[in-house]
Amino acid sequence: MQAIFFNKPDAICKIQETQIPEPGDNDVLIKIKAAALNRRDFWIKKGIYQGAKFPCIIGSDGAGKVEKVGKNVDKAWLNEAVIINPGLNWGDDPDAHGPDFHILGLPTQGTFAQYIVVNADSIWHKPDGWTFEKAAALPLAALTAYRAMFTRGNLRKGQKVFITGAGGGVAVYLIQFAVAAGAKVYVSSSSEKKIKKAVALGVEGGVFYNQPGWETELENMAKGKFDLIIDSAAGTNFEKFPGLLNTGGKIVNFGGTAGKIPEMTAAKIFWKQASILGTTMGSPTDFKDMISFVKKHHIEPVIDKIFPMVDAELAFKQMENHEQFGKIVIKITDVY
Ligand SMILES: NC(=O)c1ccc[n+]([C@@H]2O[C@H](COP(=O)([O-])OP(=O)(O)OC[C@H]3O[C@@H](n4cnc5c(N)ncnc54)[C@H](OP(=O)(O)O)[C@@H]3O)[C@@H](O)[C@H]2O)c1
């Protein structure tokens, strides 16, 4: 099979030939039709993701068709169109993943390849009528957004939410989910074009996170403070979040795109009865609930661009330059 290889940190990705993996007794072999990028893939490619080892075939998001099943797997899966839950071995506790939890695409082979083997527990039917490209854009980002927004953030209808970095792959799902749940949604972004796209999805308005005084502008725009802030950037702006919360409000963080959180005033947290919560991807129950929510509200993935496999390097460039609004997808085909 052909796969996108990363042979050393920060190298250009290369299409190379490798063996098709064999499914074990509880596994399925999937012929991947489309895969999608996550920022994790970008950090791994750069060589700065903890545990990154080279050479590697990464990728956490994929959709395709089941070509082989292991001897303990229901034969009804054969030829079915599927998506993969990239959160592997979550464990038994819905509140937090266990010690064996890992993400598809490191240390095991990822979806940027023509074939992949995964445990049959990790596959779900592709939503009806969706292309493989659309389906590949769903799993990791939508799962992360669902858990952040509902399982951890406990968002309720009518609440006011602030989502940072509107253009991000996860952020666009956060926007779609919050709007569908009947919240009043505000965003930040680096780009006016992206704020306009967020407004078209139902957001009330947005501010530029890199402009001094953004927090005052946001509070004026929203005519008050927020019940929930969902953030994937951290960095220096994080310190402003407690001041933007209503009493009893929550901050849910799942990423550190903008770096470390420098310093915070404790009184702004305890006096507000505030909660600061971390979240990572989601449990199998979160995945099931996310798919039901997406179907119930007719939510469709927002895809910024689909790249042919041969142009994988350009897909990563687009992510590096923060150009996207929503997901970047790679169509998996024969390259040579
Ligand atoms: N813990 C988990 O389970 C989990 C899961 C998925 C992702 N993540 C992490 O979450 C982050 C986002 O992931 P992603 O896949 O959605 O990435 P992405 O598609 O590359 O989006 C990143 C977005 O971050 C925004 N951004 C950059 N600097 C910012 C700042 N200073 N303040 C606010 N926003 C800023 C940009 O928004 P604009 O373009 O609008 O400016 C950009 O589009 C990454 O750090 C990733 O590693 C964690």
The ligand as an ORCA input file, in Angstrom:
! r2SCAN-3c Opt
* xyz 0 1
  N      -7.007     17.784     24.175
  C      -7.563     17.292     23.083
  O      -8.232     16.262     23.081
  C      -7.421     18.042     21.815
  C      -8.146     17.644     20.682
  C      -8.051     18.406     19.529
  C      -7.222     19.516     19.513
  N      -6.496     19.843     20.612
  C      -5.652     21.032     20.633
  O      -6.519     22.156     20.434
  C      -5.892     23.131     19.624
  C      -6.756     23.366     18.385
  O      -6.780     22.177     17.605
  P      -7.407     22.172     16.147
  O      -7.175     20.820     15.565
  O      -8.783     22.735     16.174
  O      -6.389     23.176     15.445
  P      -6.469     24.085     14.175
  O      -7.559     23.610     13.260
  O      -5.107     24.177     13.652
  O      -6.911     25.494     14.765
  C      -6.079     26.287     15.498
  C      -6.776     27.651     15.672
  O      -6.224     28.246     16.819
  C      -6.562     29.591     16.767
  N      -5.562     30.368     17.489
  C      -4.252     30.516     17.232
  N      -3.702     31.363     18.135
  C      -4.704     31.751     18.974
  C      -4.786     32.619     20.089
  N      -3.736     33.283     20.550
  N      -5.992     32.757     20.709
  C      -7.079     32.091     20.258
  N      -7.064     31.272     19.189
  C      -5.889     31.097     18.565
  C      -6.666     29.990     15.289
  O      -7.944     30.573     15.100
  P      -8.249     31.679     13.980
  O      -7.857     31.016     12.711
  O      -9.704     31.932     14.089
  O      -7.407     32.864     14.294
  C      -6.505     28.632     14.578
  O      -7.360     28.471     13.478
  C      -4.495     22.596     19.345
  O      -3.609     23.118     20.318
  C      -4.638     21.101     19.521
  O      -3.419     20.470     19.842
  C      -6.588     19.133     21.756
*
